[in-house]
Amino acid sequence: MPTPPPVPGDLPVEGLLFDLDDVLVPVHTVLQWQWAWRPNGPRLPQGHAQTILKRALRAWDRRRWAGLTGRAPPVTPLDHRAHLASLLDSLAGRPLPKDESEAVLARFFYPSGPIETFPEVKPQLEAWIRAGLRIGIVTPWPLETARRILRRAELDDRRLLLPTDGAPTTYPPAPAAFRSAAEALGTSRRRTAYVGDLFWSDVHAAARAGLRSILLDRREMWPHVSDNRILSLDRLEDALRHPLPTEGRNAAPTGTEPPDPAGDLPR
């Protein structure tokens, strides 16, 4: 893939913050879950598994948003792991024994199998860096997991900007997580854009923290979102040049906040 030309100087930002999973590197994919489950797991039907993964992402988005808005406790790394265990049960079609579930999750958190990549990511990041933009990565994934994911995709893991204490008040999507990331990047929040793949707990959460936020909707899960939505990272510059929506936020798909989560995954 040809390297994009240097970024023109008319972008309204000085820094770019990115979510990691499914923004820079495919993580929640059938390939990754299938690898983590081998050699004892069943063969996952592609279409059915894709549907479950989409439902899981929506459910996790609702759960994170509920924690952010006070309708549930803020999410923690333990909640993240419990969510993934629930997703695994749904992929299996039954509750798995705890030892089997933990073994699969351990492999999922320590990836070393086949990897998919988004072909535009590496050349785009390199072009933005050459143009003088500051680049950082914000993720709730454990440090060693995030490093392995980035290294396998041949991306610079030194750009990780992780909370240092793991407290709910600094764990994404808490406002302090976005604010501290912008501070570590050395850019003001007004001149920093955040790119995430979850509508509520990425895009709205970053906007509440004072950042410009862009929805990268690779899976086309949010077709009714009209503002600041892109389908590929190579459309980011166009989105950044557009006027901000009202109050600097994206328009909600239904005009209302999502319902309280009834559970991690719809059955």
C-alpha positions as CSV (number, residue, x, y, z in Angstrom):
1,M,0.0,0.0,0.0
2,P,1.5,3.4,-1.0
3,T,2.5,5.7,1.9
4,P,0.1,8.6,2.2
5,P,1.5,12.1,1.6
6,P,2.4,14.3,4.6
7,V,-0.5,15.7,6.4
8,P,-1.3,19.3,5.4
9,G,-0.9,22.0,8.1
10,D,-4.6,22.9,8.1
11,L,-5.7,20.3,10.5
12,P,-7.4,21.7,13.7
13,V,-5.5,19.4,16.0
14,E,-1.9,18.9,17.2
15,G,-2.4,15.4,18.8
16,L,-4.2,12.2,18.0
17,L,-5.2,9.6,20.6
18,F,-6.3,6.2,19.5
19,D,-8.1,3.3,21.1
20,L,-6.1,0.1,20.5
21,D,-8.4,-2.8,19.9
22,D,-10.3,-2.8,16.6
23,V,-9.1,0.7,15.9
24,L,-5.4,0.2,15.3
25,V,-5.3,-3.6,15.4
26,P,-8.1,-6.2,15.0
27,V,-8.6,-7.9,18.4
28,H,-12.2,-9.0,18.7
29,T,-12.1,-11.2,15.6
30,V,-13.2,-14.8,15.0
31,L,-9.6,-15.6,14.1
32,Q,-8.3,-14.4,17.5
33,W,-10.9,-16.2,19.5
34,Q,-10.5,-19.4,17.5
35,W,-6.8,-19.3,18.1
36,A,-7.2,-18.8,21.8
37,W,-9.6,-21.7,22.0
38,R,-7.4,-24.2,20.2
39,P,-6.6,-27.1,20.4
40,N,-9.7,-28.2,22.3
41,G,-12.3,-25.7,21.2
42,P,-15.0,-26.1,18.5
43,R,-14.8,-24.6,15.1
44,L,-16.6,-21.2,15.3
45,P,-19.1,-20.6,12.5
46,Q,-17.9,-17.3,11.0
47,G,-21.3,-15.6,10.6
48,H,-22.8,-16.6,13.9
49,A,-19.6,-15.7,15.8
50,Q,-19.4,-12.3,14.1
51,T,-23.0,-11.6,15.3
52,I,-22.1,-12.5,18.8
53,L,-19.0,-10.3,18.8
54,K,-21.0,-7.3,17.6
55,R,-23.6,-7.9,20.4
56,A,-20.8,-8.2,22.9
57,L,-19.3,-4.9,21.9
58,R,-22.6,-3.1,22.1
59,A,-23.2,-4.6,25.5
60,W,-19.7,-3.6,26.8
61,D,-20.3,-0.1,25.4
62,R,-23.5,0.1,27.4
63,R,-21.9,-1.2,30.5
64,R,-19.0,1.2,30.4
65,W,-21.3,4.1,29.7
66,A,-23.5,3.1,32.7
67,G,-20.5,3.1,34.9
68,L,-19.4,6.5,33.6
69,T,-22.8,8.1,34.1
70,G,-23.4,6.7,37.6
71,R,-26.1,4.1,36.8
72,A,-23.6,1.3,37.6
73,P,-20.2,1.1,39.3
74,P,-17.3,2.2,37.2
75,V,-15.8,-0.6,35.2
76,T,-12.5,-2.2,36.3
77,P,-10.1,-4.7,34.8
78,L,-12.0,-7.4,36.6
79,D,-15.2,-6.3,34.9
80,H,-13.4,-6.4,31.6
81,R,-12.3,-10.0,32.2
82,A,-15.8,-11.0,33.4
83,H,-17.3,-9.5,30.2
84,L,-14.9,-11.5,28.1
85,A,-15.7,-14.7,30.0
86,S,-19.4,-14.0,29.3
87,L,-18.6,-13.5,25.6
88,L,-16.7,-16.8,25.5
89,D,-19.8,-18.6,27.0
90,S,-21.9,-17.1,24.2
91,L,-19.5,-18.2,21.6
92,A,-19.6,-21.7,23.1
93,G,-23.3,-21.7,23.4
94,R,-23.1,-22.8,27.0
95,P,-21.5,-21.9,30.3
96,L,-17.9,-23.2,30.2
97,P,-16.2,-24.8,33.2
98,K,-14.1,-22.2,35.0
99,D,-10.8,-23.9,34.2
100,E,-11.5,-24.1,30.5
101,S,-12.7,-20.5,30.4
102,E,-9.6,-19.2,32.3
103,A,-7.3,-21.1,29.9
104,V,-8.9,-19.6,26.8
105,L,-8.8,-16.1,28.3
106,A,-5.2,-16.5,29.3
107,R,-4.3,-17.2,25.7
108,F,-6.5,-14.4,24.5
109,F,-4.6,-12.0,26.8
110,Y,-1.3,-13.3,25.7
111,P,-1.7,-13.4,21.9
112,S,0.9,-15.1,19.7
113,G,-1.1,-16.8,17.0
114,P,-2.1,-15.6,13.6
115,I,-2.8,-11.8,13.3
116,E,-4.9,-9.7,11.0
117,T,-4.1,-6.1,10.3
118,F,-5.7,-3.0,9.0
119,P,-3.6,-2.1,5.9
120,E,-4.0,1.7,6.2
121,V,-3.0,2.0,9.9
122,K,0.8,1.8,9.7
123,P,1.3,4.1,6.7
124,Q,-1.2,6.7,8.1
125,L,0.5,6.8,11.5
126,E,3.9,7.2,9.9
127,A,2.6,10.0,7.8
128,W,1.1,11.9,10.7
129,I,4.2,11.5,12.8
130,R,6.3,12.9,9.9
131,A,3.9,15.8,9.7
132,G,4.6,16.6,13.3
133,L,1.4,15.4,14.9
134,R,1.8,13.8,18.4
135,I,0.4,10.3,18.5
136,G,-0.7,8.3,21.6
137,I,-2.7,5.1,22.4
138,V,-5.1,4.9,25.3
139,T,-6.4,1.4,26.2
140,P,-7.9,-0.5,29.1
141,W,-5.9,-3.6,28.1
142,P,-3.1,-4.7,30.5
143,L,0.2,-3.3,29.6
144,E,1.9,-6.6,28.5
145,T,-1.2,-7.5,26.4
146,A,-1.2,-4.1,24.7
147,R,2.5,-4.3,24.0
148,R,2.2,-7.8,22.4
149,I,-0.7,-6.7,20.3
150,L,1.1,-3.7,18.9
151,R,4.4,-5.5,18.4
152,R,2.7,-8.2,16.4
153,A,1.2,-5.6,14.2
154,E,4.7,-3.9,13.9
155,L,3.4,-0.7,15.6
156,D,5.4,1.4,18.2
157,D,4.4,0.2,21.7
158,R,6.2,3.2,23.2
159,R,3.2,5.3,22.3
160,L,1.0,3.6,25.0
161,L,-0.4,6.1,27.5
162,L,-1.8,3.9,30.2
163,P,-3.2,4.8,33.7
164,T,-0.5,4.3,36.3
165,D,-2.6,3.2,39.3
166,G,-5.5,1.2,37.8
167,A,-8.1,3.0,39.9
168,P,-11.6,3.3,38.5
169,T,-11.2,7.1,38.4
170,T,-8.3,6.8,35.9
171,Y,-9.4,3.7,34.0
172,P,-10.9,4.3,30.5
173,P,-13.6,5.6,29.9
174,A,-13.2,7.8,33.0
175,P,-12.6,11.5,32.1
176,A,-9.3,11.5,34.0
177,A,-8.0,8.8,31.6
178,F,-8.5,11.0,28.6
179,R,-7.3,14.1,30.3
180,S,-4.1,12.5,31.6
181,A,-3.4,11.0,28.1
182,A,-3.7,14.4,26.5
183,E,-1.4,15.9,29.1
184,A,1.1,13.1,28.6
185,L,0.9,13.8,24.9
186,G,1.7,17.4,25.5
187,T,-1.3,18.8,23.7
188,S,-4.3,20.8,25.0
189,R,-7.6,18.9,25.0
190,R,-9.1,21.4,22.5
191,R,-6.3,20.5,20.1
192,T,-6.4,16.7,20.7
193,A,-8.7,14.3,18.8
194,Y,-9.6,10.8,20.1
195,V,-10.5,8.0,17.8
196,G,-12.5,5.0,19.2
197,D,-14.8,2.3,17.9
198,L,-17.5,2.4,20.6
199,F,-20.1,5.1,20.3
200,W,-21.0,5.9,23.9
201,S,-18.0,4.9,26.0
202,D,-15.4,6.0,23.5
203,V,-16.8,8.9,21.5
204,H,-19.1,10.5,24.0
205,A,-16.8,9.8,26.9
206,A,-13.9,11.5,25.2
207,A,-16.1,14.5,24.3
208,R,-17.3,14.8,27.9
209,A,-13.6,15.0,28.9
210,G,-13.1,17.9,26.5
211,L,-11.5,16.2,23.5
212,R,-12.6,16.2,19.9
213,S,-13.9,12.7,19.2
214,I,-14.2,10.6,16.1
215,L,-16.1,7.3,15.7
216,L,-14.2,4.7,13.6
217,D,-17.1,2.4,12.7
218,R,-15.3,-0.4,10.8
219,R,-18.0,-2.9,11.6
220,E,-20.8,-0.5,10.6
221,M,-22.5,-0.9,13.9
222,W,-23.7,2.7,14.2
223,P,-25.1,3.5,10.7
224,H,-27.4,6.2,12.0
225,V,-24.6,8.3,13.4
226,S,-24.1,11.2,11.0
227,D,-21.4,13.4,12.7
228,N,-17.7,12.5,13.0
229,R,-18.1,8.9,11.8
230,I,-15.6,7.3,9.5
231,L,-15.3,3.7,8.2
232,S,-11.5,3.7,7.7
233,L,-8.6,5.5,9.3
234,D,-7.6,7.1,6.0
235,R,-10.8,9.2,6.2
236,L,-9.8,10.8,9.5
237,E,-8.3,14.0,8.1
238,D,-11.6,14.8,6.2
239,A,-13.6,14.3,9.4
240,L,-11.3,16.5,11.4
241,R,-11.7,19.4,8.9
242,H,-15.5,19.3,9.2
243,P,-17.2,21.7,11.6
244,L,-17.9,20.3,15.1
245,P,-21.5,19.1,15.7
246,T,-23.6,20.9,18.3
247,E,-21.8,21.2,21.7
248,G,-18.8,19.4,20.2
249,R,-20.6,16.0,20.5
250,N,-21.8,13.4,18.0
251,A,-25.6,13.2,17.5
252,A,-26.9,10.1,19.3
253,P,-28.5,7.5,17.0
254,T,-31.8,7.6,18.7
255,G,-31.6,11.0,20.5
256,T,-31.5,9.2,23.9
257,E,-28.9,7.5,26.1
258,P,-28.7,3.7,25.9
259,P,-30.8,1.7,28.3
260,D,-29.2,0.3,31.5
261,P,-27.4,-2.9,30.6
262,A,-29.5,-6.0,31.5
263,G,-26.4,-8.2,31.3
264,D,-23.1,-8.5,29.5
265,L,-24.5,-10.3,26.4
266,P,-27.9,-10.7,24.8
267,R,-28.7,-14.4,24.5
